[in-house]
């Protein structure tokens, strides 16, 4: 997991004020950790070690706590991802309904393996645990959107549409 960066992590005054306003809603400042991490990822595209330290300092918590949150949730990226981040759920329900064949199909369509990004920076493939949509398995999350009840034909069509955007 690559977490280093040369970019200085810093929020604007407006972003800092947003965080301060959020902190007033809770008894403990660390209750806004998810919001802080979302802001970091939105601003920088992913969360570096420096970003985790910055978040920890802002909230008065340990870097280890922040690292635990970042690495627990699949929605946080610790390295740059493509314009389209294809997250393939391979937990039990999805696995039983063909998630691994979909993963192989995506790798074949994009000519990359999970954990890689296409040379043009358009696509990144990740294997993730439960996306919480077991009743509509197999499921892939692309950026913030869910694609459910998938098969290889549907996946091929989705990738084709994304390439033509």
LOKOLLUM-16716 format. One record per residue (C-alpha): residue in one letter; x negated, y negated, z; residue number from 1. Coordinates in pm, 1 decimal. Example, Ala and Ser with C-alpha at 12.3 -4.5 7.8 and 13.67 -1.06 7.14 Angstrom:
<rs>
{'A' {-1230.0 450.0 780.0} 1} {'S' {-1367.0 106.0 714.0} 2} 
</rs>
This chain:
<rs>
{'X' {0.0 0.0 0.0} 1} {'X' {-163.4 -323.0 -118.2} 2} {'X' {-88.3 -608.6 117.6} 3} {'X' {-366.5 -859.1 51.1} 4} {'X' {-319.8 -1180.7 -141.0} 5} {'X' {-508.6 -1501.2 -202.8} 6} {'X' {-191.7 -1712.9 -199.8} 7} {'X' {-147.0 -1926.8 110.8} 8} {'X' {186.8 -1845.9 270.4} 9} {'X' {381.1 -2146.7 388.0} 10} {'X' {745.1 -2248.9 401.4} 11} {'X' {867.3 -2595.7 308.3} 12} {'X' {1017.4 -2822.0 571.2} 13} {'X' {1364.4 -2733.2 440.5} 14} {'X' {1294.0 -2359.1 467.4} 15} {'X' {1156.0 -2404.2 818.7} 16} {'X' {1467.7 -2600.4 915.5} 17} {'X' {1686.4 -2319.5 778.6} 18} {'X' {1499.9 -2071.5 997.9} 19} {'X' {1529.6 -2296.9 1303.5} 20} {'X' {1904.7 -2327.9 1242.4} 21} {'X' {1935.8 -1949.6 1216.6} 22} {'X' {1742.5 -1902.2 1540.6} 23} {'X' {2001.8 -2108.1 1730.2} 24} {'X' {2265.9 -1844.3 1653.0} 25} {'X' {2087.8 -1571.4 1848.4} 26} {'X' {1947.5 -1515.5 2196.1} 27} {'X' {1614.4 -1394.0 2059.8} 28} {'X' {1423.2 -1556.0 1770.7} 29} {'X' {1321.5 -1217.0 1628.2} 30} {'X' {1688.0 -1157.4 1541.9} 31} {'X' {1631.3 -1354.1 1220.2} 32} {'X' {1346.4 -1133.8 1095.7} 33} {'X' {1542.1 -1006.7 795.3} 34} {'X' {1630.8 -1359.5 683.9} 35} {'X' {1268.3 -1473.1 718.1} 36} {'X' {1146.8 -1175.1 516.7} 37} {'X' {1409.1 -1239.7 247.1} 38} {'X' {1290.9 -1600.8 223.4} 39} {'X' {929.3 -1488.0 191.8} 40} {'X' {1009.9 -1235.1 -76.8} 41} {'X' {1229.0 -1479.2 -268.1} 42} {'X' {954.2 -1740.8 -261.2} 43} {'X' {651.8 -1520.0 -338.8} 44} {'X' {803.5 -1214.1 -509.3} 45} {'X' {673.7 -973.4 -245.9} 46} {'X' {552.8 -973.1 114.1} 47} {'X' {179.0 -972.9 178.1} 48} {'X' {-10.3 -909.1 501.0} 49} {'X' {-47.6 -1287.7 526.7} 50} {'X' {328.7 -1323.4 488.6} 51} {'X' {386.5 -1074.6 767.7} 52} {'X' {148.1 -1264.3 995.4} 53} {'X' {321.7 -1591.1 906.3} 54} {'X' {663.5 -1439.9 987.8} 55} {'X' {533.0 -1297.2 1315.4} 56} {'X' {389.7 -1635.0 1417.6} 57} {'X' {714.3 -1814.9 1328.2} 58} {'X' {920.2 -1576.5 1536.7} 59} {'X' {680.7 -1511.8 1822.6} 60} {'X' {659.6 -1137.6 1759.5} 61} {'X' {378.8 -899.9 1671.3} 62} {'X' {255.7 -838.3 1318.1} 63} {'X' {309.1 -467.2 1383.4} 64} {'X' {678.6 -529.3 1446.7} 65} {'X' {708.3 -719.7 1119.2} 66} {'X' {516.1 -446.9 933.3} 67} {'X' {756.7 -188.3 1076.2} 68} {'X' {1057.3 -381.0 945.6} 69} {'X' {901.6 -445.2 603.6} 70} {'X' {804.5 -82.4 550.1} 71} {'X' {1132.1 58.4 687.1} 72} {'X' {1359.8 -118.8 439.6} 73} {'X' {1331.5 -37.2 69.4} 74} {'X' {1449.5 -387.1 -26.4} 75} {'X' {1117.2 -539.6 75.4} 76} {'X' {824.4 -515.9 -165.5} 77} {'X' {464.9 -513.5 -47.4} 78} {'X' {323.3 -554.7 -395.6} 79} {'X' {436.2 -729.6 -713.5} 80} {'X' {718.1 -562.7 -904.8} 81} {'X' {847.2 -601.2 -1257.2} 82} {'X' {1134.1 -821.6 -1363.1} 83} {'X' {1355.0 -513.2 -1328.9} 84} {'X' {1282.5 -303.2 -1021.3} 85} {'X' {1438.5 40.5 -1070.5} 86} {'X' {1481.1 206.9 -732.1} 87} {'X' {1584.4 569.1 -770.7} 88} {'X' {1749.1 723.3 -464.9} 89} {'X' {1630.0 1080.4 -412.7} 90} {'X' {1790.1 1149.1 -76.3} 91} {'X' {2001.6 1463.6 -33.2} 92} {'X' {2323.3 1365.3 -214.6} 93} {'X' {2141.0 1205.7 -506.1} 94} {'X' {1885.5 1487.2 -523.5} 95} {'X' {2161.7 1749.4 -539.4} 96} {'X' {2328.5 1558.1 -823.1} 97} {'X' {2016.9 1525.6 -1039.4} 98} {'X' {1815.9 1228.3 -913.4} 99} {'X' {1481.5 1390.7 -992.3} 100} {'X' {1580.5 1455.5 -1352.8} 101} {'X' {1686.8 1089.9 -1377.1} 102} {'X' {1353.9 982.0 -1231.6} 103} {'X' {1168.4 1190.9 -1490.2} 104} {'X' {1389.6 1047.0 -1766.7} 105} {'X' {1313.7 690.5 -1656.6} 106} {'X' {941.2 764.9 -1640.0} 107} {'X' {960.2 910.2 -1991.3} 108} {'X' {1164.3 617.2 -2129.9} 109} {'X' {925.9 357.5 -1984.1} 110} {'X' {604.8 558.4 -2020.5} 111} {'X' {503.8 493.6 -1657.7} 112} {'X' {521.9 691.4 -1332.2} 113} {'X' {697.0 599.9 -1008.8} 114} {'X' {505.1 329.9 -827.8} 115} {'X' {387.9 175.9 -1154.4} 116} {'X' {484.7 -130.3 -1354.8} 117} {'X' {499.5 -147.1 -1733.4} 118} {'X' {210.7 -341.0 -1892.6} 119} {'X' {452.5 -617.7 -1999.0} 120} {'X' {563.6 -665.1 -1636.0} 121} {'X' {923.3 -586.9 -1723.0} 122} {'X' {987.9 -266.2 -1525.8} 123} {'X' {873.6 -109.6 -1199.4} 124} {'X' {991.8 233.6 -1085.2} 125} {'X' {1022.9 324.4 -716.8} 126} {'X' {1152.6 634.5 -544.7} 127} {'X' {1356.2 534.7 -238.7} 128} {'X' {1548.8 698.8 37.2} 129} {'X' {1921.0 658.7 88.0} 130} {'X' {2082.8 360.8 -83.0} 131} {'X' {2404.2 427.5 109.9} 132} {'X' {2619.2 526.6 -185.6} 133} {'X' {2625.1 904.6 -142.6} 134} {'X' {2982.0 938.8 -271.0} 135} {'X' {2875.4 800.5 -609.4} 136} {'X' {2547.9 989.2 -642.6} 137} {'X' {2313.8 979.1 -820.5} 138} {'X' {2244.8 610.2 -768.6} 139} {'X' {1980.4 367.0 -889.4} 140} {'X' {1942.8 13.0 -763.0} 141} {'X' {1805.6 -230.9 -1018.8} 142} {'X' {1713.4 -552.6 -843.7} 143} {'X' {2031.1 -624.4 -643.7} 144} {'X' {2271.9 -420.4 -858.1} 145} {'X' {2379.4 -59.2 -803.7} 146} {'X' {2432.2 183.3 -1092.7} 147} {'X' {2632.3 483.9 -980.8} 148} {'X' {2753.6 822.3 -1106.1} 149} {'X' {2457.1 834.0 -1341.3} 150} {'X' {2334.2 1086.8 -1593.1} 151} {'X' {2040.9 1080.0 -1836.2} 152} {'X' {2249.3 927.9 -2116.1} 153} {'X' {2369.1 641.6 -1894.9} 154} {'X' {2014.9 574.5 -1773.1} 155} {'X' {1886.1 557.3 -2130.7} 156} {'X' {2160.6 307.1 -2216.4} 157} {'X' {2087.6 91.9 -1910.0} 158} {'X' {1716.4 74.1 -1994.0} 159} {'X' {1796.7 -11.9 -2356.6} 160} {'X' {2025.2 -295.9 -2242.9} 161} {'X' {1762.7 -431.7 -2002.4} 162} {'X' {1496.0 -426.4 -2272.3} 163} {'X' {1725.7 -631.9 -2501.1} 164} {'X' {1800.4 -905.4 -2244.5} 165} 
</rs>
